[in-house]
Amino acid sequence: MSKRLIAASLALALSGCGTVGSMTSTVGGWFGAGPSKAKPAELVEFKPGASLVEAWKGDTGDTNGHLFRPQAEGDDVLAAGGGKVVRMAIPTGAVVWKSDTGIKLSAGAGVGQGLVLVGGGKGELLALDLATGQQRWKATLSSEVTGQLLAVSDIVIARTGDGRVHGLAVADGSRKWLYSRNLPVLSLRGSGGMAVLDNVLYAGFPGGKLVALNAANGAQLWEATVALPRGATELERVADVMGNPVVDERQVCAVAYQGRVACFDRRNGAPLWARDTSSNSGLAMDDRNVYVTDDKDAVTAYDKSGGRAGWRQDKLARRQVTAPLALGAWVVVADAEGYVHVLSSEDGSFVARAKVDSSVRTAPADIGPGFAVQTAKGSVVAFRLK
């Protein structure tokens, strides 16, 4: 059993809960046990191939260990953290509005259908007006709201830590449908992502399953296996789908901890290709490749048509690297020391690097032009890349 799993096991015994931290080398930090002694790899020197400039910096307040990610909508960026939601102008970072929700947020911000969506640790789901930041409605779900929040047509979709996917009415938050499945004894924080295309919702689950649902009514269309749990203990059998699935017109792909990266036919869930790997953060996709950050903090590019590995960047070992962002000629990741790394999408070589005020735990977000990261301290930092 790896040191990461041992640390998580000890933390679980102390906490008495069923959700293991992040399964990174500082898993103890989620439970106050302090960081691992594993030393992050030294940053390598390189000749910059692009200009990476900080455009502006905003603030949401401390994230309190939760995984928040900014989201662009039109000419603005929406971000949540602590108990606040902020709308900022992409060109300048100027605050359009800031809303104090009065609750301890655990998820957000989701944007769609004129709403900004955030969730709380006690199951609160808030819908704010995109134009004004005023609360439109509030619903109470079954447990802590986690991960991505979506608005698809007239349905708001949210996930909770008890394995449920909730479909609610955009108009007033009333329940439209509920999808539920049993969870294994242990699951990872950061598992259970979602993506949507053409009114089909793709949701990853602990236990290595990827499910396609009709977004309008929650009916299951198909189920596929990304990874099979293996091992003698519950900890060794953790095989959760991590991060959000990625989808295009042909296929949907997902990656699991202690499992595989796998792509499936969007229409029926038939497997297209799979490669053994283990990720505790997630993946990204562009027109050519699927990019995976593995649990050794290496980033690998797989040809998305057949899964052939094109390149692997392994010089960020033990730096707790985020899921990647595919951004044209570049692939962007960040790490637990607050460094933002830009890689070439052609060969994985380092192109540019910058530093922010604290750890980044979620993938950088495309805000076109440029990208943004959100730090553990709640800073939202926008970069321009040329």
VOGU-3710 file (C-alpha; in Angstrom, 3 decimals, decimal comma):
1> mskrliaasl> 0,000/0,000/0,000  1,355/3,446/-0,891  2,271/6,108/1,685  -0,588/8,221/0,346  -3,130/5,509/1,078  -1,664/4,851/4,526  -1,914/8,553/5,366  -5,488/8,651/4,158  -6,356/5,551/6,192  -5,026/7,094/9,375
11> alalsgcgtv> -6,857/10,334/8,684  -10,080/8,443/8,080  -9,785/6,579/11,355  -9,369/9,855/13,197  -12,142/11,705/11,417  -14,808/9,008/11,373  -16,053/10,035/7,934  -16,315/8,218/4,619  -14,646/10,746/2,362  -10,893/10,558/2,018
21> gsmtstvggw> -9,123/13,888/1,474  -7,553/14,474/-1,907  -5,211/11,468/-2,044  -2,288/13,745/-2,799  0,966/13,832/-0,901  -0,544/16,282/1,568  -3,688/14,289/2,222  -3,102/14,728/5,935  -3,606/18,448/5,516  -7,301/17,943/4,830
31> fgagpskakp> -7,646/16,585/8,357  -5,185/18,859/10,134  -2,469/16,211/10,360  0,070/18,383/8,537  1,809/17,877/5,216  3,719/14,818/4,102  7,518/14,894/4,249  7,725/14,115/0,521  9,773/16,896/-1,016  8,396/18,497/-4,177
41> aelvefkpga> 10,605/18,280/-7,236  12,822/21,291/-7,806  11,628/23,543/-10,601  13,664/23,051/-13,759  15,168/25,945/-15,672  13,955/26,552/-19,224  13,938/29,207/-21,917  10,456/30,803/-21,991  8,615/30,249/-25,251  5,716/32,580/-24,487
51> slveawkgdt> 4,921/35,632/-22,397  2,781/34,944/-19,306  1,528/38,139/-17,657  -0,767/38,629/-14,661  -3,648/40,772/-15,938  -5,537/41,317/-12,676  -6,327/39,811/-9,293  -9,639/39,528/-7,445  -10,679/37,987/-4,136  -13,468/35,748/-2,824
61> gdtnghlfrp> -12,182/34,880/0,641  -10,527/31,736/1,971  -11,775/28,538/0,311  -11,522/26,580/3,603  -10,220/23,491/1,808  -13,084/23,269/-0,688  -12,531/22,955/-4,426  -13,745/26,088/-6,206  -13,107/27,011/-9,835  -13,883/30,302/-11,616
71> qaegddvlaa> -16,190/30,230/-14,621  -16,443/32,644/-17,527  -19,791/33,902/-18,778  -19,742/36,408/-21,609  -17,415/39,263/-20,675  -17,277/38,352/-16,979  -15,863/35,789/-14,565  -17,907/34,331/-11,693  -16,106/32,963/-8,650  -17,135/31,692/-5,215
81> gggkvvrmai> -15,218/31,127/-2,011  -15,795/31,348/1,735  -19,324/32,717/1,807  -19,038/35,134/-1,101  -19,773/35,139/-4,824  -18,075/37,713/-7,048  -18,691/38,773/-10,642  -15,645/40,406/-12,264  -15,071/41,929/-15,697  -12,676/39,836/-17,792
91> ptgavvwksd> -10,792/42,795/-19,344  -9,943/44,557/-16,069  -11,014/42,459/-13,076  -13,366/45,250/-11,960  -16,039/43,968/-9,571  -19,482/44,076/-11,185  -21,142/42,826/-8,015  -20,286/40,897/-4,862  -22,822/38,874/-2,890  -22,418/37,654/0,687
101> tgiklsagag> -24,469/34,443/0,843  -24,362/34,059/4,618  -23,479/30,358/4,360  -20,263/28,351/4,219  -19,936/27,494/0,565  -18,596/24,162/-0,650  -19,200/24,303/-4,428  -19,444/26,813/-7,263  -19,716/28,872/-9,188  -21,985/27,380/-11,831
111> vgqglvlvgg> -23,474/29,665/-14,463  -26,370/29,312/-16,884  -29,900/30,393/-17,762  -29,376/33,778/-16,129  -28,349/32,197/-12,805  -25,182/31,880/-10,741  -25,242/28,682/-8,692  -23,376/27,914/-5,469  -23,732/25,191/-2,867  -23,109/24,832/0,853
121> gkgellaldl> -21,811/22,278/3,302  -25,259/21,663/4,788  -26,923/20,984/1,453  -27,875/24,568/0,653  -28,182/25,346/-3,063  -28,463/29,032/-3,929  -29,413/30,544/-7,264  -28,361/34,172/-7,682  -29,422/36,518/-10,447  -26,561/36,799/-12,945
131> atgqqrwkat> -27,216/40,488/-13,596  -27,549/41,698/-10,001  -26,237/39,021/-7,626  -29,535/38,999/-5,749  -30,855/35,667/-4,520  -33,546/34,207/-6,765  -34,223/31,065/-4,757  -32,741/28,642/-2,237  -33,195/24,874/-2,000  -32,014/22,370/0,597
141> lssevtgqll> -30,515/19,142/-0,737  -29,681/15,882/1,023  -26,039/16,571/2,005  -23,005/18,724/1,197  -23,113/20,128/-2,329  -19,987/19,106/-4,240  -18,263/19,739/-7,549  -19,669/21,227/-10,719  -23,064/22,964/-10,815  -24,923/23,140/-14,134
151> avsdiviart> -27,969/24,804/-15,664  -29,247/22,948/-18,734  -32,347/24,291/-20,474  -34,898/24,572/-17,648  -33,035/22,245/-15,239  -30,414/23,037/-12,587  -28,200/20,039/-11,835  -26,278/19,613/-8,585  -24,463/16,770/-6,866  -24,260/15,944/-3,191
161> gdgrvhglav> -21,755/13,954/-1,191  -24,166/11,075/-0,615  -24,018/9,954/-4,260  -27,114/11,768/-5,493  -27,596/13,912/-8,581  -30,424/16,431/-8,229  -32,408/17,987/-11,053  -34,284/21,157/-10,033  -36,393/23,700/-11,847  -34,506/26,773/-13,045
171> adgsrkwlys> -37,509/28,921/-12,154  -37,857/28,149/-8,444  -35,563/25,289/-7,378  -38,348/22,743/-6,995  -37,351/19,133/-7,536  -37,793/17,760/-11,056  -35,860/14,513/-10,723  -33,376/12,643/-8,521  -30,751/10,084/-9,511  -29,176/8,063/-6,709
181> rnlpvlslrg> -26,773/5,168/-6,373  -24,973/3,456/-3,521  -21,437/4,564/-2,771  -18,476/2,451/-1,659  -17,290/2,794/1,929  -14,553/5,243/0,930  -14,485/7,915/-1,751  -12,160/10,783/-2,636  -12,745/14,487/-2,404  -12,806/15,748/-5,985
191> sggmavldnv> -14,583/12,686/-7,364  -18,019/12,903/-8,889  -17,655/15,432/-11,695  -20,152/16,166/-14,476  -20,263/17,396/-18,074  -23,184/18,006/-20,405  -23,642/18,081/-24,187  -26,803/17,931/-26,309  -29,009/17,562/-23,231  -27,113/14,468/-22,068
201> lyagfpggkl> -25,434/14,582/-18,669  -22,270/12,552/-18,110  -21,468/11,891/-14,454  -18,549/10,031/-12,899  -18,959/8,105/-9,663  -16,911/6,492/-6,925  -16,338/2,854/-7,787  -15,151/3,675/-11,313  -18,495/4,158/-13,071  -19,445/6,700/-15,744
211> valnaangaq> -23,161/7,226/-16,327  -25,067/9,040/-19,069  -28,383/10,588/-17,984  -31,146/12,411/-19,812  -30,695/15,922/-18,414  -34,395/16,690/-18,752  -35,719/13,850/-16,583  -32,723/12,070/-14,997  -33,344/8,767/-16,793  -30,234/6,620/-17,173
221> lweatvalpr> -29,229/6,115/-20,803  -26,178/3,917/-20,243  -23,461/3,007/-17,743  -19,776/2,311/-18,477  -16,839/1,114/-16,403  -13,812/3,397/-16,285  -12,056/1,279/-13,645  -12,735/-1,800/-11,530  -11,986/-1,659/-7,790  -9,163/-4,075/-6,911
231> gatelervad> -7,383/-5,042/-3,710  -7,892/-6,691/-0,354  -8,888/-3,597/1,649  -11,435/-0,835/1,133  -8,602/1,662/0,811  -6,880/-0,351/-1,899  -10,224/-0,696/-3,707  -10,777/3,049/-4,097  -11,269/3,538/-7,862  -13,183/6,795/-8,163
241> vmgnpvvder> -13,719/8,761/-11,351  -11,891/12,039/-10,711  -12,670/15,517/-11,985  -15,154/16,315/-14,739  -15,525/13,999/-17,733  -14,573/15,568/-21,066  -16,790/15,272/-24,117  -16,883/16,057/-27,820  -19,257/15,143/-30,646  -17,998/11,560/-30,812
251> qvcavayqgr> -16,834/10,471/-27,393  -16,760/11,066/-23,669  -13,617/10,357/-21,643  -12,946/10,007/-17,919  -10,108/8,972/-15,614  -10,109/7,116/-12,296  -7,841/6,889/-9,293  -6,020/3,517/-9,241  -7,620/2,748/-12,580  -7,588/3,927/-16,184
261> vacfdrrnga> -8,219/6,768/-18,547  -10,954/5,573/-20,876  -13,062/6,935/-23,737  -16,532/5,751/-24,721  -18,962/6,248/-27,589  -21,310/9,058/-26,549  -24,324/7,336/-28,093  -24,255/4,032/-26,245  -21,272/3,907/-23,878  -19,354/1,387/-25,969
271> plwardtssn> -15,643/1,442/-25,069  -13,336/3,022/-27,657  -9,967/2,835/-25,901  -8,424/2,762/-22,426  -4,959/3,064/-20,891  -3,881/2,116/-17,392  -3,141/5,159/-15,256  -4,137/6,624/-11,914  -5,253/10,212/-11,408  -6,366/12,082/-8,313
281> sglamddrnv> -7,118/15,325/-10,178  -8,588/14,859/-13,655  -8,142/15,391/-17,373  -8,745/17,740/-20,307  -9,286/17,338/-24,043  -8,756/19,326/-27,232  -9,070/18,522/-30,952  -6,147/16,079/-30,881  -5,400/14,807/-27,401  -6,674/13,816/-23,997
291> yvtddkdavt> -4,372/15,236/-21,297  -4,187/13,509/-17,901  -2,456/14,574/-14,695  -1,585/11,311/-12,946  -1,097/10,640/-9,242  2,672/10,982/-9,653  2,031/14,550/-10,877  3,098/13,807/-14,441  1,066/15,172/-17,342  0,573/12,816/-20,313
301> aydksggrag> -0,945/13,514/-23,723  -2,903/10,619/-25,261  -4,041/10,719/-28,873  -7,811/10,882/-28,468  -8,565/8,766/-31,527  -6,758/5,687/-30,232  -5,092/6,385/-26,901  -1,460/6,354/-28,018  0,736/8,242/-25,550  2,384/11,156/-27,354
311> wrqdklarrq> 4,404/12,807/-24,576  4,804/12,811/-20,796  6,008/15,715/-18,655  7,311/14,233/-15,387  9,367/17,118/-13,979  6,640/18,226/-11,528  6,757/15,169/-9,268  5,232/15,531/-5,776  4,074/19,087/-6,504  0,348/18,150/-6,275
321> vtaplalgaw> -0,423/19,219/-9,813  -3,971/20,154/-10,792  -6,004/18,772/-13,645  -4,906/20,380/-16,918  -6,514/23,078/-19,045  -6,126/22,585/-22,807  -5,678/26,008/-24,352  -4,792/25,756/-28,026  -1,017/25,545/-28,370  -0,658/25,212/-24,610
331> vvvadaegyv> -1,611/23,002/-21,682  -1,824/24,803/-18,332  -1,558/23,277/-14,846  -0,863/24,670/-11,373  0,505/23,205/-8,159  0,343/23,247/-4,362  3,144/25,802/-4,045  1,199/28,285/-6,152  3,169/27,911/-9,373  1,338/28,039/-12,691
341> hvlssedgsf> 3,018/26,017/-15,445  2,406/26,392/-19,169  3,390/23,396/-21,312  3,563/23,012/-25,071  0,670/20,904/-26,352  3,047/19,592/-29,044  5,676/17,974/-26,851  4,971/18,832/-23,183  8,007/21,085/-22,806  7,849/24,038/-20,423
351> varakvdssv> 6,834/27,280/-22,102  6,148/29,719/-19,248  5,747/29,890/-15,464  4,243/32,284/-12,909  3,614/32,356/-9,143  0,417/33,168/-7,217  -0,149/33,718/-3,510  -0,965/30,182/-2,378  -1,815/26,642/-3,411  -4,020/25,997/-6,455
361> rtapadigpg> -6,088/22,798/-6,200  -8,439/23,015/-9,185  -7,722/23,222/-12,900  -7,110/26,642/-14,426  -10,214/28,046/-16,152  -10,422/29,319/-19,728  -11,728/32,901/-19,621  -10,851/33,763/-23,263  -8,717/35,750/-23,618  -6,327/34,066/-21,236
371> favqtakgsv> -7,074/31,916/-18,208  -7,640/32,268/-14,477  -6,724/30,281/-11,381  -8,257/30,358/-7,920  -5,985/29,906/-4,932  -6,602/28,364/-1,515  -6,651/31,876/-0,050  -9,473/32,785/-2,430  -7,550/34,945/-4,871  -8,740/34,815/-8,469
381> vafrlk> -5,796/35,611/-10,737  -6,198/36,228/-14,478  -3,299/35,696/-16,873  -2,675/36,687/-20,460  -0,566/34,313/-22,529  1,130/35,335/-25,794
//
